[in-house]
Amino acid sequence: MIEFYKTELLSSLSFLYGAMFKGKSDDDITDALSDIVLTAYLLGKRLGMDYSEIDAHVLDKIHLQIIEGHEAEVWYKDLSSLKTHITGRGEW
């Protein structure tokens, strides 16, 4: 199953790149991004990680990258926005 998820992850990433290159609709791009996130969670689960463990690491990584001045944060405040979105869901 791990090999299947690895293949699915690469396939979704390839579809995303193709959709962006070809100027596909936002729905196609959102679908590809959703597949990537979903597959990452499922792959993590098969590798022995709990979903909540993955969630906690994502939030820790966001916090660290904000502190380190990641370009996405410096230029657009994307990481702060993502942190607000994630913590506002009540699941974290």
HTML snippet that shows the backbone in 3Dmol.js (N, CA, C, O; Angstrom):
<script src="https://3Dmol.org/build/3Dmol-min.js"></script>
<div id="view" style="width:600px;height:400px;position:relative"></div>
<script>
const pdb = `
ATOM      1  N   MET A   1       0.811  -1.189   0.000  1.00  0.00           N
ATOM      2  CA  MET A   1       0.000   0.000   0.000  1.00  0.00           C
ATOM      3  C   MET A   1       0.862   1.264   0.000  1.00  0.00           C
ATOM      4  O   MET A   1       0.482   2.285  -0.572  1.00  0.00           O
ATOM      5  N   ILE A   2       2.014   1.182   0.641  1.00  0.00           N
ATOM      6  CA  ILE A   2       2.905   2.342   0.676  1.00  0.00           C
ATOM      7  C   ILE A   2       3.344   2.716  -0.734  1.00  0.00           C
ATOM      8  O   ILE A   2       3.349   3.892  -1.098  1.00  0.00           O
ATOM      9  N   GLU A   3       3.708   1.719  -1.520  1.00  0.00           N
ATOM     10  CA  GLU A   3       4.126   2.001  -2.902  1.00  0.00           C
ATOM     11  C   GLU A   3       2.979   2.617  -3.700  1.00  0.00           C
ATOM     12  O   GLU A   3       3.198   3.499  -4.531  1.00  0.00           O
ATOM     13  N   PHE A   4       1.767   2.154  -3.449  1.00  0.00           N
ATOM     14  CA  PHE A   4       0.594   2.713  -4.121  1.00  0.00           C
ATOM     15  C   PHE A   4       0.450   4.195  -3.787  1.00  0.00           C
ATOM     16  O   PHE A   4       0.247   5.018  -4.681  1.00  0.00           O
ATOM     17  N   TYR A   5       0.553   4.536  -2.501  1.00  0.00           N
ATOM     18  CA  TYR A   5       0.414   5.941  -2.098  1.00  0.00           C
ATOM     19  C   TYR A   5       1.549   6.802  -2.646  1.00  0.00           C
ATOM     20  O   TYR A   5       1.334   7.957  -3.013  1.00  0.00           O
ATOM     21  N   LYS A   6       2.743   6.247  -2.699  1.00  0.00           N
ATOM     22  CA  LYS A   6       3.859   7.000  -3.285  1.00  0.00           C
ATOM     23  C   LYS A   6       3.584   7.304  -4.754  1.00  0.00           C
ATOM     24  O   LYS A   6       3.849   8.407  -5.234  1.00  0.00           O
ATOM     25  N   THR A   7       3.052   6.316  -5.456  1.00  0.00           N
ATOM     26  CA  THR A   7       2.710   6.512  -6.867  1.00  0.00           C
ATOM     27  C   THR A   7       1.590   7.531  -7.021  1.00  0.00           C
ATOM     28  O   THR A   7       1.642   8.381  -7.909  1.00  0.00           O
ATOM     29  N   GLU A   8       0.581   7.451  -6.163  1.00  0.00           N
ATOM     30  CA  GLU A   8      -0.529   8.407  -6.195  1.00  0.00           C
ATOM     31  C   GLU A   8      -0.038   9.830  -5.941  1.00  0.00           C
ATOM     32  O   GLU A   8      -0.500  10.777  -6.577  1.00  0.00           O
ATOM     33  N   LEU A   9       0.891   9.971  -5.015  1.00  0.00           N
ATOM     34  CA  LEU A   9       1.444  11.289  -4.705  1.00  0.00           C
ATOM     35  C   LEU A   9       2.155  11.878  -5.921  1.00  0.00           C
ATOM     36  O   LEU A   9       1.956  13.044  -6.261  1.00  0.00           O
ATOM     37  N   LEU A  10       2.972  11.078  -6.561  1.00  0.00           N
ATOM     38  CA  LEU A  10       3.674  11.546  -7.757  1.00  0.00           C
ATOM     39  C   LEU A  10       2.711  11.843  -8.903  1.00  0.00           C
ATOM     40  O   LEU A  10       2.893  12.813  -9.639  1.00  0.00           O
ATOM     41  N   SER A  11       1.702  11.018  -9.048  1.00  0.00           N
ATOM     42  CA  SER A  11       0.705  11.227 -10.095  1.00  0.00           C
ATOM     43  C   SER A  11      -0.055  12.531  -9.877  1.00  0.00           C
ATOM     44  O   SER A  11      -0.289  13.287 -10.821  1.00  0.00           O
ATOM     45  N   SER A  12      -0.436  12.787  -8.639  1.00  0.00           N
ATOM     46  CA  SER A  12      -1.152  14.027  -8.323  1.00  0.00           C
ATOM     47  C   SER A  12      -0.269  15.245  -8.539  1.00  0.00           C
ATOM     48  O   SER A  12      -0.735  16.273  -9.031  1.00  0.00           O
ATOM     49  N   LEU A  13       0.996  15.136  -8.178  1.00  0.00           N
ATOM     50  CA  LEU A  13       1.929  16.241  -8.388  1.00  0.00           C
ATOM     51  C   LEU A  13       2.127  16.496  -9.875  1.00  0.00           C
ATOM     52  O   LEU A  13       2.167  17.646 -10.311  1.00  0.00           O
ATOM     53  N   SER A  14       2.248  15.439 -10.641  1.00  0.00           N
ATOM     54  CA  SER A  14       2.384  15.569 -12.088  1.00  0.00           C
ATOM     55  C   SER A  14       1.146  16.225 -12.693  1.00  0.00           C
ATOM     56  O   SER A  14       1.260  17.100 -13.552  1.00  0.00           O
ATOM     57  N   PHE A  15      -0.033  15.804 -12.246  1.00  0.00           N
ATOM     58  CA  PHE A  15      -1.269  16.402 -12.743  1.00  0.00           C
ATOM     59  C   PHE A  15      -1.322  17.887 -12.395  1.00  0.00           C
ATOM     60  O   PHE A  15      -1.740  18.704 -13.215  1.00  0.00           O
ATOM     61  N   LEU A  16      -0.899  18.236 -11.179  1.00  0.00           N
ATOM     62  CA  LEU A  16      -0.884  19.639 -10.758  1.00  0.00           C
ATOM     63  C   LEU A  16       0.010  20.467 -11.667  1.00  0.00           C
ATOM     64  O   LEU A  16      -0.398  21.526 -12.143  1.00  0.00           O
ATOM     65  N   TYR A  17       1.225  19.991 -11.910  1.00  0.00           N
ATOM     66  CA  TYR A  17       2.142  20.724 -12.789  1.00  0.00           C
ATOM     67  C   TYR A  17       1.549  20.891 -14.181  1.00  0.00           C
ATOM     68  O   TYR A  17       1.622  21.970 -14.769  1.00  0.00           O
ATOM     69  N   GLY A  18       0.961  19.816 -14.707  1.00  0.00           N
ATOM     70  CA  GLY A  18       0.344  19.883 -16.027  1.00  0.00           C
ATOM     71  C   GLY A  18      -0.823  20.851 -16.060  1.00  0.00           C
ATOM     72  O   GLY A  18      -0.978  21.609 -17.018  1.00  0.00           O
ATOM     73  N   ALA A  19      -1.641  20.831 -15.027  1.00  0.00           N
ATOM     74  CA  ALA A  19      -2.800  21.725 -14.965  1.00  0.00           C
ATOM     75  C   ALA A  19      -2.364  23.185 -14.909  1.00  0.00           C
ATOM     76  O   ALA A  19      -2.974  24.043 -15.547  1.00  0.00           O
ATOM     77  N   MET A  20      -1.320  23.463 -14.154  1.00  0.00           N
ATOM     78  CA  MET A  20      -0.824  24.846 -14.071  1.00  0.00           C
ATOM     79  C   MET A  20      -0.211  25.269 -15.399  1.00  0.00           C
ATOM     80  O   MET A  20      -0.424  26.395 -15.849  1.00  0.00           O
ATOM     81  N   PHE A  21       0.543  24.382 -16.026  1.00  0.00           N
ATOM     82  CA  PHE A  21       1.192  24.697 -17.296  1.00  0.00           C
ATOM     83  C   PHE A  21       0.167  24.941 -18.398  1.00  0.00           C
ATOM     84  O   PHE A  21       0.328  25.843 -19.220  1.00  0.00           O
ATOM     85  N   LYS A  22      -0.886  24.129 -18.406  1.00  0.00           N
ATOM     86  CA  LYS A  22      -1.893  24.218 -19.460  1.00  0.00           C
ATOM     87  C   LYS A  22      -2.980  25.247 -19.161  1.00  0.00           C
ATOM     88  O   LYS A  22      -3.895  25.433 -19.963  1.00  0.00           O
ATOM     89  N   GLY A  23      -2.886  25.913 -18.018  1.00  0.00           N
ATOM     90  CA  GLY A  23      -3.883  26.914 -17.670  1.00  0.00           C
ATOM     91  C   GLY A  23      -5.251  26.319 -17.382  1.00  0.00           C
ATOM     92  O   GLY A  23      -6.278  26.913 -17.709  1.00  0.00           O
ATOM     93  N   LYS A  24      -5.257  25.148 -16.769  1.00  0.00           N
ATOM     94  CA  LYS A  24      -6.523  24.476 -16.453  1.00  0.00           C
ATOM     95  C   LYS A  24      -7.308  25.283 -15.422  1.00  0.00           C
ATOM     96  O   LYS A  24      -6.805  26.253 -14.856  1.00  0.00           O
ATOM     97  N   SER A  25      -8.532  24.865 -15.196  1.00  0.00           N
ATOM     98  CA  SER A  25      -9.427  25.575 -14.284  1.00  0.00           C
ATOM     99  C   SER A  25      -8.945  25.478 -12.837  1.00  0.00           C
ATOM    100  O   SER A  25      -8.169  24.594 -12.474  1.00  0.00           O
ATOM    101  N   ASP A  26      -9.430  26.412 -12.029  1.00  0.00           N
ATOM    102  CA  ASP A  26      -9.126  26.373 -10.602  1.00  0.00           C
ATOM    103  C   ASP A  26      -9.616  25.075  -9.971  1.00  0.00           C
ATOM    104  O   ASP A  26      -8.997  24.569  -9.036  1.00  0.00           O
ATOM    105  N   ASP A  27     -10.721  24.534 -10.474  1.00  0.00           N
ATOM    106  CA  ASP A  27     -11.235  23.268  -9.942  1.00  0.00           C
ATOM    107  C   ASP A  27     -10.234  22.135 -10.142  1.00  0.00           C
ATOM    108  O   ASP A  27     -10.037  21.318  -9.242  1.00  0.00           O
ATOM    109  N   ASP A  28      -9.607  22.079 -11.302  1.00  0.00           N
ATOM    110  CA  ASP A  28      -8.606  21.040 -11.561  1.00  0.00           C
ATOM    111  C   ASP A  28      -7.401  21.201 -10.640  1.00  0.00           C
ATOM    112  O   ASP A  28      -6.882  20.219 -10.109  1.00  0.00           O
ATOM    113  N   ILE A  29      -6.966  22.424 -10.456  1.00  0.00           N
ATOM    114  CA  ILE A  29      -5.808  22.686  -9.595  1.00  0.00           C
ATOM    115  C   ILE A  29      -6.151  22.378  -8.143  1.00  0.00           C
ATOM    116  O   ILE A  29      -5.356  21.756  -7.437  1.00  0.00           O
ATOM    117  N   THR A  30      -7.324  22.806  -7.693  1.00  0.00           N
ATOM    118  CA  THR A  30      -7.761  22.514  -6.326  1.00  0.00           C
ATOM    119  C   THR A  30      -7.898  21.015  -6.108  1.00  0.00           C
ATOM    120  O   THR A  30      -7.548  20.507  -5.043  1.00  0.00           O
ATOM    121  N   ASP A  31      -8.401  20.310  -7.100  1.00  0.00           N
ATOM    122  CA  ASP A  31      -8.537  18.859  -7.012  1.00  0.00           C
ATOM    123  C   ASP A  31      -7.174  18.199  -6.844  1.00  0.00           C
ATOM    124  O   ASP A  31      -7.014  17.306  -6.011  1.00  0.00           O
ATOM    125  N   ALA A  32      -6.202  18.629  -7.622  1.00  0.00           N
ATOM    126  CA  ALA A  32      -4.852  18.060  -7.525  1.00  0.00           C
ATOM    127  C   ALA A  32      -4.231  18.361  -6.168  1.00  0.00           C
ATOM    128  O   ALA A  32      -3.629  17.479  -5.556  1.00  0.00           O
ATOM    129  N   LEU A  33      -4.369  19.591  -5.691  1.00  0.00           N
ATOM    130  CA  LEU A  33      -3.820  19.952  -4.382  1.00  0.00           C
ATOM    131  C   LEU A  33      -4.489  19.145  -3.268  1.00  0.00           C
ATOM    132  O   LEU A  33      -3.823  18.694  -2.336  1.00  0.00           O
ATOM    133  N   SER A  34      -5.790  18.968  -3.366  1.00  0.00           N
ATOM    134  CA  SER A  34      -6.519  18.166  -2.374  1.00  0.00           C
ATOM    135  C   SER A  34      -6.035  16.722  -2.379  1.00  0.00           C
ATOM    136  O   SER A  34      -5.868  16.115  -1.321  1.00  0.00           O
ATOM    137  N   ASP A  35      -5.811  16.174  -3.568  1.00  0.00           N
ATOM    138  CA  ASP A  35      -5.291  14.809  -3.671  1.00  0.00           C
ATOM    139  C   ASP A  35      -3.919  14.684  -3.017  1.00  0.00           C
ATOM    140  O   ASP A  35      -3.634  13.685  -2.356  1.00  0.00           O
ATOM    141  N   ILE A  36      -3.073  15.688  -3.197  1.00  0.00           N
ATOM    142  CA  ILE A  36      -1.731  15.660  -2.611  1.00  0.00           C
ATOM    143  C   ILE A  36      -1.814  15.655  -1.089  1.00  0.00           C
ATOM    144  O   ILE A  36      -1.133  14.866  -0.433  1.00  0.00           O
ATOM    145  N   VAL A  37      -2.639  16.528  -0.528  1.00  0.00           N
ATOM    146  CA  VAL A  37      -2.789  16.594   0.930  1.00  0.00           C
ATOM    147  C   VAL A  37      -3.361  15.284   1.463  1.00  0.00           C
ATOM    148  O   VAL A  37      -2.846  14.726   2.432  1.00  0.00           O
ATOM    149  N   LEU A  38      -4.421  14.798   0.832  1.00  0.00           N
ATOM    150  CA  LEU A  38      -5.060  13.556   1.257  1.00  0.00           C
ATOM    151  C   LEU A  38      -4.083  12.386   1.206  1.00  0.00           C
ATOM    152  O   LEU A  38      -3.993  11.605   2.154  1.00  0.00           O
ATOM    153  N   THR A  39      -3.364  12.266   0.116  1.00  0.00           N
ATOM    154  CA  THR A  39      -2.425  11.164  -0.042  1.00  0.00           C
ATOM    155  C   THR A  39      -1.281  11.261   0.957  1.00  0.00           C
ATOM    156  O   THR A  39      -0.804  10.236   1.446  1.00  0.00           O
ATOM    157  N   ALA A  40      -0.835  12.465   1.267  1.00  0.00           N
ATOM    158  CA  ALA A  40       0.223  12.631   2.268  1.00  0.00           C
ATOM    159  C   ALA A  40      -0.240  12.118   3.633  1.00  0.00           C
ATOM    160  O   ALA A  40       0.516  11.445   4.333  1.00  0.00           O
ATOM    161  N   TYR A  41      -1.468  12.431   4.006  1.00  0.00           N
ATOM    162  CA  TYR A  41      -2.011  11.917   5.268  1.00  0.00           C
ATOM    163  C   TYR A  41      -2.092  10.388   5.254  1.00  0.00           C
ATOM    164  O   TYR A  41      -1.687   9.734   6.216  1.00  0.00           O
ATOM    165  N   LEU A  42      -2.612   9.824   4.172  1.00  0.00           N
ATOM    166  CA  LEU A  42      -2.765   8.372   4.092  1.00  0.00           C
ATOM    167  C   LEU A  42      -1.417   7.659   4.076  1.00  0.00           C
ATOM    168  O   LEU A  42      -1.265   6.600   4.685  1.00  0.00           O
ATOM    169  N   LEU A  43      -0.450   8.233   3.389  1.00  0.00           N
ATOM    170  CA  LEU A  43       0.895   7.661   3.377  1.00  0.00           C
ATOM    171  C   LEU A  43       1.502   7.711   4.775  1.00  0.00           C
ATOM    172  O   LEU A  43       2.094   6.735   5.234  1.00  0.00           O
ATOM    173  N   GLY A  44       1.354   8.840   5.443  1.00  0.00           N
ATOM    174  CA  GLY A  44       1.844   8.958   6.812  1.00  0.00           C
ATOM    175  C   GLY A  44       1.232   7.911   7.729  1.00  0.00           C
ATOM    176  O   GLY A  44       1.926   7.316   8.554  1.00  0.00           O
ATOM    177  N   LYS A  45      -0.064   7.688   7.582  1.00  0.00           N
ATOM    178  CA  LYS A  45      -0.763   6.678   8.391  1.00  0.00           C
ATOM    179  C   LYS A  45      -0.175   5.289   8.139  1.00  0.00           C
ATOM    180  O   LYS A  45       0.049   4.535   9.086  1.00  0.00           O
ATOM    181  N   ARG A  46       0.074   4.948   6.892  1.00  0.00           N
ATOM    182  CA  ARG A  46       0.662   3.646   6.549  1.00  0.00           C
ATOM    183  C   ARG A  46       2.094   3.538   7.061  1.00  0.00           C
ATOM    184  O   ARG A  46       2.590   2.433   7.284  1.00  0.00           O
ATOM    185  N   LEU A  47       2.762   4.675   7.251  1.00  0.00           N
ATOM    186  CA  LEU A  47       4.133   4.675   7.774  1.00  0.00           C
ATOM    187  C   LEU A  47       4.166   4.709   9.301  1.00  0.00           C
ATOM    188  O   LEU A  47       5.234   4.813   9.904  1.00  0.00           O
ATOM    189  N   GLY A  48       2.981   4.619   9.923  1.00  0.00           N
ATOM    190  CA  GLY A  48       2.906   4.498  11.376  1.00  0.00           C
ATOM    191  C   GLY A  48       2.644   5.780  12.130  1.00  0.00           C
ATOM    192  O   GLY A  48       2.776   5.805  13.354  1.00  0.00           O
ATOM    193  N   MET A  49       2.283   6.834  11.451  1.00  0.00           N
ATOM    194  CA  MET A  49       2.019   8.110  12.112  1.00  0.00           C
ATOM    195  C   MET A  49       0.521   8.327  12.270  1.00  0.00           C
ATOM    196  O   MET A  49      -0.268   7.968  11.396  1.00  0.00           O
ATOM    197  N   ASP A  50       0.142   8.915  13.392  1.00  0.00           N
ATOM    198  CA  ASP A  50      -1.252   9.303  13.585  1.00  0.00           C
ATOM    199  C   ASP A  50      -1.507  10.605  12.852  1.00  0.00           C
ATOM    200  O   ASP A  50      -0.604  11.421  12.671  1.00  0.00           O
ATOM    201  N   TYR A  51      -2.757  10.789  12.432  1.00  0.00           N
ATOM    202  CA  TYR A  51      -3.112  12.033  11.755  1.00  0.00           C
ATOM    203  C   TYR A  51      -2.825  13.239  12.653  1.00  0.00           C
ATOM    204  O   TYR A  51      -2.358  14.275  12.180  1.00  0.00           O
ATOM    205  N   SER A  52      -3.106  13.096  13.946  1.00  0.00           N
ATOM    206  CA  SER A  52      -2.866  14.209  14.872  1.00  0.00           C
ATOM    207  C   SER A  52      -1.374  14.512  15.005  1.00  0.00           C
ATOM    208  O   SER A  52      -0.988  15.661  15.220  1.00  0.00           O
ATOM    209  N   GLU A  53      -0.544  13.489  14.877  1.00  0.00           N
ATOM    210  CA  GLU A  53       0.906  13.690  14.910  1.00  0.00           C
ATOM    211  C   GLU A  53       1.357  14.492  13.691  1.00  0.00           C
ATOM    212  O   GLU A  53       2.195  15.386  13.801  1.00  0.00           O
ATOM    213  N   ILE A  54       0.800  14.167  12.544  1.00  0.00           N
ATOM    214  CA  ILE A  54       1.114  14.918  11.325  1.00  0.00           C
ATOM    215  C   ILE A  54       0.646  16.356  11.476  1.00  0.00           C
ATOM    216  O   ILE A  54       1.371  17.292  11.140  1.00  0.00           O
ATOM    217  N   ASP A  55      -0.578  16.527  11.986  1.00  0.00           N
ATOM    218  CA  ASP A  55      -1.112  17.875  12.206  1.00  0.00           C
ATOM    219  C   ASP A  55      -0.198  18.701  13.106  1.00  0.00           C
ATOM    220  O   ASP A  55       0.092  19.861  12.812  1.00  0.00           O
ATOM    221  N   ALA A  56       0.251  18.097  14.199  1.00  0.00           N
ATOM    222  CA  ALA A  56       1.113  18.809  15.143  1.00  0.00           C
ATOM    223  C   ALA A  56       2.435  19.206  14.490  1.00  0.00           C
ATOM    224  O   ALA A  56       2.940  20.304  14.726  1.00  0.00           O
ATOM    225  N   HIS A  57       2.986  18.329  13.683  1.00  0.00           N
ATOM    226  CA  HIS A  57       4.245  18.644  13.000  1.00  0.00           C
ATOM    227  C   HIS A  57       4.057  19.762  11.979  1.00  0.00           C
ATOM    228  O   HIS A  57       4.927  20.617  11.815  1.00  0.00           O
ATOM    229  N   VAL A  58       2.923  19.750  11.299  1.00  0.00           N
ATOM    230  CA  VAL A  58       2.639  20.826  10.337  1.00  0.00           C
ATOM    231  C   VAL A  58       2.585  22.160  11.069  1.00  0.00           C
ATOM    232  O   VAL A  58       3.184  23.139  10.624  1.00  0.00           O
ATOM    233  N   LEU A  59       1.876  22.202  12.179  1.00  0.00           N
ATOM    234  CA  LEU A  59       1.765  23.446  12.936  1.00  0.00           C
ATOM    235  C   LEU A  59       3.119  23.886  13.486  1.00  0.00           C
ATOM    236  O   LEU A  59       3.438  25.075  13.460  1.00  0.00           O
ATOM    237  N   ASP A  60       3.919  22.942  13.984  1.00  0.00           N
ATOM    238  CA  ASP A  60       5.274  23.265  14.455  1.00  0.00           C
ATOM    239  C   ASP A  60       6.129  23.825  13.321  1.00  0.00           C
ATOM    240  O   ASP A  60       6.871  24.788  13.514  1.00  0.00           O
ATOM    241  N   LYS A  61       6.022  23.223  12.147  1.00  0.00           N
ATOM    242  CA  LYS A  61       6.808  23.669  10.991  1.00  0.00           C
ATOM    243  C   LYS A  61       6.392  25.073  10.568  1.00  0.00           C
ATOM    244  O   LYS A  61       7.238  25.899  10.228  1.00  0.00           O
ATOM    245  N   ILE A  62       5.096  25.340  10.589  1.00  0.00           N
ATOM    246  CA  ILE A  62       4.614  26.685  10.259  1.00  0.00           C
ATOM    247  C   ILE A  62       5.203  27.693  11.228  1.00  0.00           C
ATOM    248  O   ILE A  62       5.725  28.730  10.818  1.00  0.00           O
ATOM    249  N   HIS A  63       5.118  27.385  12.522  1.00  0.00           N
ATOM    250  CA  HIS A  63       5.635  28.292  13.553  1.00  0.00           C
ATOM    251  C   HIS A  63       7.132  28.550  13.355  1.00  0.00           C
ATOM    252  O   HIS A  63       7.580  29.694  13.426  1.00  0.00           O
ATOM    253  N   LEU A  64       7.894  27.498  13.109  1.00  0.00           N
ATOM    254  CA  LEU A  64       9.334  27.633  12.911  1.00  0.00           C
ATOM    255  C   LEU A  64       9.653  28.477  11.678  1.00  0.00           C
ATOM    256  O   LEU A  64      10.542  29.327  11.718  1.00  0.00           O
ATOM    257  N   GLN A  65       8.934  28.244  10.593  1.00  0.00           N
ATOM    258  CA  GLN A  65       9.205  29.001   9.371  1.00  0.00           C
ATOM    259  C   GLN A  65       8.812  30.468   9.508  1.00  0.00           C
ATOM    260  O   GLN A  65       9.417  31.331   8.873  1.00  0.00           O
ATOM    261  N   ILE A  66       7.808  30.757  10.326  1.00  0.00           N
ATOM    262  CA  ILE A  66       7.475  32.156  10.609  1.00  0.00           C
ATOM    263  C   ILE A  66       8.639  32.817  11.339  1.00  0.00           C
ATOM    264  O   ILE A  66       9.059  33.920  10.988  1.00  0.00           O
ATOM    265  N   ILE A  67       9.153  32.133  12.355  1.00  0.00           N
ATOM    266  CA  ILE A  67      10.276  32.669  13.138  1.00  0.00           C
ATOM    267  C   ILE A  67      11.514  32.855  12.267  1.00  0.00           C
ATOM    268  O   ILE A  67      12.221  33.854  12.401  1.00  0.00           O
ATOM    269  N   GLU A  68      11.778  31.903  11.379  1.00  0.00           N
ATOM    270  CA  GLU A  68      12.972  31.954  10.534  1.00  0.00           C
ATOM    271  C   GLU A  68      12.838  32.909   9.357  1.00  0.00           C
ATOM    272  O   GLU A  68      13.797  33.108   8.612  1.00  0.00           O
ATOM    273  N   GLY A  69      11.669  33.501   9.181  1.00  0.00           N
ATOM    274  CA  GLY A  69      11.490  34.483   8.119  1.00  0.00           C
ATOM    275  C   GLY A  69      11.375  33.892   6.730  1.00  0.00           C
ATOM    276  O   GLY A  69      11.935  34.432   5.776  1.00  0.00           O
ATOM    277  N   HIS A  70      10.655  32.791   6.605  1.00  0.00           N
ATOM    278  CA  HIS A  70      10.429  32.168   5.296  1.00  0.00           C
ATOM    279  C   HIS A  70       9.864  33.202   4.324  1.00  0.00           C
ATOM    280  O   HIS A  70       9.074  34.064   4.710  1.00  0.00           O
ATOM    281  N   GLU A  71      10.274  33.107   3.068  1.00  0.00           N
ATOM    282  CA  GLU A  71       9.861  34.086   2.055  1.00  0.00           C
ATOM    283  C   GLU A  71       8.345  34.214   1.944  1.00  0.00           C
ATOM    284  O   GLU A  71       7.830  35.318   1.769  1.00  0.00           O
ATOM    285  N   ALA A  72       7.632  33.101   2.043  1.00  0.00           N
ATOM    286  CA  ALA A  72       6.166  33.143   1.950  1.00  0.00           C
ATOM    287  C   ALA A  72       5.569  33.991   3.065  1.00  0.00           C
ATOM    288  O   ALA A  72       4.519  34.610   2.893  1.00  0.00           O
ATOM    289  N   GLU A  73       6.241  34.015   4.197  1.00  0.00           N
ATOM    290  CA  GLU A  73       5.773  34.824   5.324  1.00  0.00           C
ATOM    291  C   GLU A  73       6.198  36.277   5.172  1.00  0.00           C
ATOM    292  O   GLU A  73       5.398  37.191   5.371  1.00  0.00           O
ATOM    293  N   VAL A  74       7.447  36.481   4.822  1.00  0.00           N
ATOM    294  CA  VAL A  74       7.972  37.843   4.693  1.00  0.00           C
ATOM    295  C   VAL A  74       7.227  38.612   3.608  1.00  0.00           C
ATOM    296  O   VAL A  74       6.850  39.767   3.807  1.00  0.00           O
ATOM    297  N   TRP A  75       7.020  37.981   2.478  1.00  0.00           N
ATOM    298  CA  TRP A  75       6.428  38.680   1.338  1.00  0.00           C
ATOM    299  C   TRP A  75       4.911  38.774   1.410  1.00  0.00           C
ATOM    300  O   TRP A  75       4.337  39.798   1.041  1.00  0.00           O
ATOM    301  N   TYR A  76       4.253  37.713   1.884  1.00  0.00           N
ATOM    302  CA  TYR A  76       2.789  37.660   1.775  1.00  0.00           C
ATOM    303  C   TYR A  76       2.048  37.339   3.071  1.00  0.00           C
ATOM    304  O   TYR A  76       0.818  37.397   3.105  1.00  0.00           O
ATOM    305  N   LYS A  77       2.772  37.004   4.133  1.00  0.00           N
ATOM    306  CA  LYS A  77       2.154  36.573   5.394  1.00  0.00           C
ATOM    307  C   LYS A  77       1.325  35.295   5.209  1.00  0.00           C
ATOM    308  O   LYS A  77       0.353  35.065   5.929  1.00  0.00           O
ATOM    309  N   ASP A  78       1.722  34.472   4.235  1.00  0.00           N
ATOM    310  CA  ASP A  78       0.978  33.242   3.949  1.00  0.00           C
ATOM    311  C   ASP A  78       1.003  32.257   5.117  1.00  0.00           C
ATOM    312  O   ASP A  78      -0.002  31.602   5.393  1.00  0.00           O
ATOM    313  N   LEU A  79       2.122  32.149   5.795  1.00  0.00           N
ATOM    314  CA  LEU A  79       2.216  31.186   6.891  1.00  0.00           C
ATOM    315  C   LEU A  79       1.357  31.604   8.078  1.00  0.00           C
ATOM    316  O   LEU A  79       0.718  30.761   8.708  1.00  0.00           O
ATOM    317  N   SER A  80       1.336  32.890   8.385  1.00  0.00           N
ATOM    318  CA  SER A  80       0.459  33.374   9.460  1.00  0.00           C
ATOM    319  C   SER A  80      -0.999  33.129   9.115  1.00  0.00           C
ATOM    320  O   SER A  80      -1.793  32.734   9.968  1.00  0.00           O
ATOM    321  N   SER A  81      -1.342  33.365   7.864  1.00  0.00           N
ATOM    322  CA  SER A  81      -2.707  33.119   7.402  1.00  0.00           C
ATOM    323  C   SER A  81      -3.063  31.637   7.515  1.00  0.00           C
ATOM    324  O   SER A  81      -4.160  31.290   7.952  1.00  0.00           O
ATOM    325  N   LEU A  82      -2.140  30.774   7.124  1.00  0.00           N
ATOM    326  CA  LEU A  82      -2.369  29.332   7.218  1.00  0.00           C
ATOM    327  C   LEU A  82      -2.497  28.902   8.676  1.00  0.00           C
ATOM    328  O   LEU A  82      -3.362  28.092   9.010  1.00  0.00           O
ATOM    329  N   LYS A  83      -1.646  29.437   9.540  1.00  0.00           N
ATOM    330  CA  LYS A  83      -1.710  29.105  10.963  1.00  0.00           C
ATOM    331  C   LYS A  83      -3.065  29.506  11.542  1.00  0.00           C
ATOM    332  O   LYS A  83      -3.665  28.747  12.303  1.00  0.00           O
ATOM    333  N   THR A  84      -3.540  30.684  11.187  1.00  0.00           N
ATOM    334  CA  THR A  84      -4.850  31.136  11.655  1.00  0.00           C
ATOM    335  C   THR A  84      -5.949  30.203  11.152  1.00  0.00           C
ATOM    336  O   THR A  84      -6.863  29.852  11.899  1.00  0.00           O
ATOM    337  N   HIS A  85      -5.859  29.810   9.902  1.00  0.00           N
ATOM    338  CA  HIS A  85      -6.849  28.891   9.325  1.00  0.00           C
ATOM    339  C   HIS A  85      -6.851  27.558  10.062  1.00  0.00           C
ATOM    340  O   HIS A  85      -7.907  27.049  10.436  1.00  0.00           O
ATOM    341  N   ILE A  86      -5.673  27.003  10.267  1.00  0.00           N
ATOM    342  CA  ILE A  86      -5.568  25.685  10.894  1.00  0.00           C
ATOM    343  C   ILE A  86      -6.023  25.727  12.350  1.00  0.00           C
ATOM    344  O   ILE A  86      -6.809  24.880  12.775  1.00  0.00           O
ATOM    345  N   THR A  87      -5.549  26.685  13.105  1.00  0.00           N
ATOM    346  CA  THR A  87      -5.901  26.735  14.526  1.00  0.00           C
ATOM    347  C   THR A  87      -7.357  27.137  14.725  1.00  0.00           C
ATOM    348  O   THR A  87      -7.951  26.816  15.755  1.00  0.00           O
ATOM    349  N   GLY A  88      -7.932  27.825  13.767  1.00  0.00           N
ATOM    350  CA  GLY A  88      -9.328  28.229  13.860  1.00  0.00           C
ATOM    351  C   GLY A  88     -10.309  27.114  13.582  1.00  0.00           C
ATOM    352  O   GLY A  88     -11.503  27.266  13.840  1.00  0.00           O
ATOM    353  N   ARG A  89      -9.834  25.999  13.062  1.00  0.00           N
ATOM    354  CA  ARG A  89     -10.724  24.878  12.742  1.00  0.00           C
ATOM    355  C   ARG A  89     -11.112  24.087  13.977  1.00  0.00           C
ATOM    356  O   ARG A  89     -12.074  23.320  13.949  1.00  0.00           O
ATOM    357  N   GLY A  90     -10.368  24.269  15.062  1.00  0.00           N
ATOM    358  CA  GLY A  90     -10.679  23.537  16.278  1.00  0.00           C
ATOM    359  C   GLY A  90     -10.213  22.094  16.278  1.00  0.00           C
ATOM    360  O   GLY A  90     -10.511  21.351  17.213  1.00  0.00           O
ATOM    361  N   GLU A  91      -9.493  21.687  15.253  1.00  0.00           N
ATOM    362  CA  GLU A  91      -9.019  20.305  15.166  1.00  0.00           C
ATOM    363  C   GLU A  91      -7.585  20.167  15.667  1.00  0.00           C
ATOM    364  O   GLU A  91      -7.093  19.048  15.817  1.00  0.00           O
ATOM    365  N   TRP A  92      -6.916  21.266  15.924  1.00  0.00           N
ATOM    366  CA  TRP A  92      -5.489  21.211  16.230  1.00  0.00           C
ATOM    367  C   TRP A  92      -5.238  21.446  17.681  1.00  0.00           C
ATOM    368  O   TRP A  92      -4.087  21.435  18.118  1.00  0.00           O
TER     369      TRP A  92
END
`;
const viewer = $3Dmol.createViewer("view");
viewer.addModel(pdb, "pdb");
viewer.setStyle({}, {cartoon: {color: "spectrum"}});
viewer.zoomTo();
viewer.render();
</script>
